Amino acid sequence: MTYSDRTRQLDADLRSIGAPGDTNKRDRTLTIVGLALMIAGIAVAIAGYAISATTSDPLRQSDGRALGPIAITLALLGLALFLRFSATQFLRFWMARLIHERQSAPLPHASTEPVIDPASPQED
């Protein structure tokens, strides 16, 4: 059985048990959005620092410092999205691999030796 045959079989098995369809595209998109939000948060923080450091006008400096909480919020939201959806992709792959390994592993053979119950009286 080739790799593509096993992949098709796994897809068919997942569809037969009612697993959700291809959500990988949505997860990948939200992972990229999270990464973009983290980068945007860093850019806003740098812009806020540049605004507040390059002027002596207190009102303009306050505008630059006000960008700090916005930058932190963007970066944390991006981090949360990135971690959540990248972990989802990894765990989905890990679960599919685990299911496949359990299906392809040989079943343990039953022992042919009798099982002795330690609570039962033994004859000598």
Secondary structure as GFF3:
##gff-version 3
##sequence-region A 1 124
A	DSSP	alpha_helix	3	16	.	.	.	ID=ss1
A	DSSP	alpha_helix	24	53	.	.	.	ID=ss2
A	DSSP	alpha_helix	58	104	.	.	.	ID=ss3
###
